[in-house]
Amino acid sequence: MERFLMNDLKAWKQKKNRKPLLLSGARQVGKTWLMKEFGQTSFEQMVYINFDRDARLHDLFARTLDPKMIISAISAVYAVEIVPESTLIIFDEVQEEPRALAALKYFCEEAPEYAIIAAGSFMGIALRKGTTFPVGKLERMELYPLSFREFLHATESKGMSRILEEGDPVAICAMKSFLIGALRNYYAVGGMPEVVQEFIDSTDLLKCRKKQEDLLDFYRQDFAKHAEPALIPRLYQVWDSIPGQLAKENRKFTYGRIEKGARAKDFEIALQWLKDCGLIHMVHRVKKPGLPLKAYEEMSAFKIYVHDVGILGAMGNLPPEVMIDGNRLFTEFKGALTEQYVSQQLVADLGIVPAYYSADNSRGEVDFLIQRGSTVVPIEVKAEENLKAKSLKAFVDKFQVGKGVRISMSDYREQDWLVNIPLYAFTKLI
């Protein structure tokens, strides 16, 4: 299963002033597989150490952070000769051994010839608890569920992915029927590697849903295992409220949807916990499209999207066949699912965390704003071929931002103030 981040890993290996690498990402997005595949294909050998399962090195890091002693001990424990530049060292679940993370500072300063990748699903939580982070001594990458383009690659549609990559609107339009079908499959399957593999093996959406439900159970077990006992009920409440939050017309997260009378201070730690372990993305409101866009975000007003569109469908108990074929009863949530898809691709495929716009009177909301260089781009998302864009037109006229972008099932077209981009191709045409 090809992951596009592999190209970034290969580029990291070739850097002259390479630093140790920290790979973050939610549980089960494929970090371990990617690191091992990288080690097997780009190095002569690798040493894989999982600190959650293997305690043999805990005493070592308690005694020393010296790279030479650490390399010597790893060589002895794992019976392998570690050769600089030709051996990849993997520290997995490194948050379970904080001093191993601290040791990477000294590898950067004293032994940069060793290639080391550290990974952890709960790294954000560990850092918030006070784990020492070697600032300036690490490079960082984030792995997300498969993007739609990666999904096309994985499901033997590499030709379609190449067409998207080339970004020719005419060629993309010619493959419209196929791409729409693939996108609907992606809505149901999502990008979690285990679920995608089930779809490849069986094409059975009910089996894929079972995998998604298993993952949801696994996440709940993680809440109980890794969170403070007093926080666990709050995590369940926030997590379970997300489908209902997105089912609302304006999608804005409101604490009253969790429980009557709920306040921000009761749930803000739970929200941060879910964000730190990569399960949610927070899209904040702005009242004006100033630069830099992030400086205008309001921390108290936001929408929440989960890390994967397929997982959202399972959380909402949406039958997979309804997500594929459409249904009158599905109409209201279709917009939420489509916004989830767009937000996920912006983050995973383009590396952009968007904002959204609404005025004080909550009228004229624009689904997403992104910053591209010195330009703020307003984006309106439509689930079907709806060509109305009154709020987007009002925003463009008010703030004089140039052209707006409407992402829908309609074909690519440019107007004087608007560009319409197909949902299945927007990351290459925006």
N, C-alpha and C positions, 0 to 999 in steps of 0.2 A: 504494500500500500504506500504509494509515493506521498511524501510530505514535503511541501515546498520549502519548509525551514531547513531541510537538508542542505540546500545551496548556501544558506547563511553559515551553517556549521562548517562546510568545506572552506568557505572564505575565511572563517575564524582560524582554522588550522594553518592557513598560509600566511597569516599576518606576521610581520617581523617583530613587532612589539606586543605579541599576544599575551593577554592576561587570562587567568582562570575564568571559566564561564559558569554562570548561574542560570539554569533553565527552570523557569517557573511554569505553572499551569495547574488547572483543576485535576482532581483525581480522574484517572481512566481516560485522559485525552491522548495518551500514547507517548509520554515522555521516556519511559524506560525502554520501550521498543525502539524509539528513534535514536536514543543514545547508543544502544547496543548495535543497531544497524549501522550507525556511523562508525563505531569502533571496528566492526567486522569488514566494512567496505573501504575505509579510508586509512586504517592503521594495520600494521603487521600483527598486533595483538592488543588486548585490552584486559584491564582488571576491573571487575564490577564488585562494588561494595555497597550493600544495602544496610544502613545503620538501624533500620527498624527490625530487621530479622537477624542480623549478625552482630553480636556484642563483643567479638574477639578483639576489636581495636579500641574499645572504650577506655581501657586503662592507659593505653598508649597516649591518647590525646589528653588525658588528665595529667600526664607527666610532662609532655613536651609538645611544642609547636614547630620544632626544627625540621625543615624539609628533608634533610639528609637522614635523620633518624626515622622519620615517617616513611620515606621510601624504602629504607632498609627493612623496617618492620613489615610493611605490606609485602615486600618480596619474600620474606620468610614465611609469613602466615599463609600466603596464597601460592607459594611455591612457583614463582615466576620471576624472571629477570626483567626488571623495568628499564627499558632503553629509552632515553630522551628522544623525542620526535617520532618514534615508531611505536610507542605504547600509549594507549589512551587509558587514563585513570578515571573511573566513574564513582562519585560519591552520591548514592541515591538516598532519598529521604534524609537529607543532611540535617534537617531541623531537629532530628532525634539525637544528633551529636553536635551541639553548637560550637564546640572547640575545633571541630573539623572545618567548619565554615570560617572560623577565625584564623585557622592555619593557612588559608588561601592567600591571606595578605603576605605571608612570608614566602610562599611559592612565587607570588608575583614579584617580590623584591629580590629574592635570593636564588630562586631556581626556576626562572621563566621558561627554561627549555622543556619542562614537563607539561604535557597536555592534560589538563584536568577539567572535567565537567562535574558540577554539583547540581543536584536537582531536589526539589521538594514541593509537595502539594500544599503544605501548610506553612510555607516559608513566611508569608506575610503575617500570619498569626504569631509565629515564633519571634519575628523581628519586633512586633508590637509588645511582646512580653519582655523585651530587653536583651534578646540575643545580639551579640556583637556582630555588626556588619562591616566588613572591610571596605569602607567607602573609597572609591577611586581605584581600588585594587582588583575589581571584577568587571567583566562584561556581563550584560544581562540579555536574555532572550525569553520570550513567552510563547508557549505552545497552546493553541486553541483547538477545539474540535475541527474536523475537516471543513474547509470552506466549500462553497458550491463548486468552485473550479477543481478543488482536490477531489470532491465527490465524483465529478465527471471522470477524472483520471482513474479513480479507484474502480469505478463501475464499467470499465472498458469503453469509455467514451473519450479517449485521449484526443481523437480527431476533433470532437466538438470543443474540447478545452483549448485546443490550438487555435480554433476559429475565434474563440473569445479572446485569446491572448493577442491575436493579430489585430483585433479591434476594428474590423471592416464592417460597418453597419449593413451593407448590402449582403455580404456573406452570412452575417448573423441572422438577418431577416429570412434568408433562404432556408435556414435550419430551424426556423421558429417553432414548428410543431414538435420537433424532437426536444428542443431545449425547454419548452413549456412542460412537456411530459416529465423530463428529468427534474425540473424544478419542483413539480408537485411531489415526485418521489422524495426529493430532498426535504420538503416540508414534513413528510411523514417519518422518514428515516433519521434525518438530522446528520450530524457529523461525528458522533462518538464512534471511535474506531471499531469497537466490538459490535455495535449495531450495524455499521456499514458492512462489516465482514459477514454478518448474518444475511444481510440483503444480497450480497454478492453470491453467497453460497446457496441460498434458498429462494430469493425474491419473494419470500412470504412475509407480508407486512405484520401479520399477527405474531409471528416469531420475533420480528424486530421489536414489536411493542413489549413482548415479554422481557427482552433484553433491557429495554428502557426502564421497565418497572423494577427489574433487578437492580439497575443502577440507582434508581430513586431510593430503594431500600438500603443500598450501600451508603448513600449520602446520609441517610438518617442514622445509620450506625456510626458514621463518622462524627455526627453531631454529638452523640452520646459518648464517644471515645475521646474526642479531642477538645471539646468545649468545657468550660467551667460548669459544674452541676446547676448552678442558679441560672445560667444563660440558656440551657438546653430548651426549656419550654418556649422561650422567646424565639429561638431559632426556628422551631417547628411552626410557630404562629406566623412569622414573617414569610417563611418559605411557602407555606400552604396558602397564603393570601395572594401570591403573585398572579396566578391565572385570573382571579377576580379583579385584581387591580388593573390588569391589562384589558379586561373585558369592558371597562368603562369607556365612554366615548373619548374622553381627553387623556386617558392612560395615566394621569398624574397619580403618584403614590400618595395615599392618604392613610394616616394611622387609624382613623375610625373604621376602615375596612378590616382591620385586624381584630379589634374589639372595641366596644362602645366606651368612649371616654379615654381611649389610649392617647398618649402624648409622645413626642419625639424622644424625650429623655428615657422613656421606658424601653425603647427599641433601637436606639441608635447604635448601641454596641453590637446587637445582633446583626444589624445591617452591615456594619463594618466587618464583622467576622465572616459573613457570607462573601463579601467583596474580597477580603484578603485571601480566601481560599479559592477564588476564581469562579465561583458559582453564579455571581450576578455582575451586571454592568449597570452603573448609575449614570443616567443622562440628565444633566442639570439644566434648569431653565435660565435663559437670558432674556432681558427686556429690550436690549438693543444689540445690533451686530458690530460691536467695537472690536478693536485689535489691541492686544491679543484676545481672542474670543474667551479663553479660559478666565481671564481677569474679570469678566462680566457675569460669570456663573453665580447663581444663587444656591448656596449649599442647602437651604431649607426647602427648596422646591425641585422635585426630580421625578423621573420615571425609572422603573426598574425593569430590566430585561435579563433573562437567564442566559447561561453560556451557550445553549444549544436549542435550536428550533424544534428538533424532535423530542427533546426532553420536555419542552413547554407543552407540546401536544399530549404527552403522556401525563404530565401534571394535571392538565385540564380534562383528562379522560376523554379526549376527542377520538372517536373511532378512526383508525387509519384510512379506511375506505372513504369516509366523509372528507378527509383532508385531501384525498386524491381526486375524487369526482365532484366534490362540491355538494351543497345541500342547503335548502332554504333555512334550516335551523342553525346552520353554520355561518350564515352571512355576517352576523355581528362580530364574531370572534375572528373571522378571516382577516379583518384589518389589523387586529392585534398580532396575529401570526405573521403577517407580511411585514409589519414594523419590526418584529423580533428578527426576522430573516435579514432585513436591511441593516439593522444595528449590528447584528453578528458579523456580517460581511465587512462593514466599515471597520470594525475592530480587528477581525482576524485576517482579512485579505489586504486591507489598506493601512492598517495600523493607526486608525483615526478614532478617537473617542469623541463622539458628537455631543452637541448640546441641542436644546429645542427652544423655540420662541413662543411666548404668549404675552399679550398685553395685560395690564392690571385688571381689565374687565373680562379676561379670559376669552375674548373674542379674537378671531383671526389667528389661531395658532398655526405654526409651521412645524411639521413633524421633527425635522432635524436641521441643524446648522453645522457646517464643517468649515474649517479654515484651510485654505489651500494657498500657501505663500502669504501674500498680502491681501488676499480676497476671501470674503466670507460668502459661502455658497449656501443658499436656502434650498431645502429638499422637501418636497411633498410626496408622500407614498400612497399609492392607490393599489388595491388588491387586484382589480380587474382592468378594464379598458376605459374607465371613467376619465374623461378628459377635462372635467371641471377643475379649476384651480383658483378659486376666488381669493382664498386667504393668501396663497402664494403671490398672486398678482398684486394684492394690496400691500404685501410686505416689500416686494420689489419696487413699487411706486413710492412707498413711504421712505425707504432707506437708500434708494438709488444704488443698489448693490450690483447692477449689471443684470445678468440672466439668472433666472431661477431654474431649478431642476425638478421635473416631475418624473418619478419612477413608477412605472405601471406596466401592464401587459401589452400596451400599445407599442407600435414600432418606433424606431429612432426617428425623430424629426426635430428640426430647429425652427423656431419662430423668432420674432424680433426681441422678445423678452424672456423666452422660455425654450428649454431643451427637454424633450421627452426621451427617456432612456428606458429600454425594456428591463424588467426586473431581473431577468436571467443573464444580463450582460452589463449591469450598471457599474461594476467595479473596474471594468476596462474602458468604459466610455465616458465616465464622469469627468 
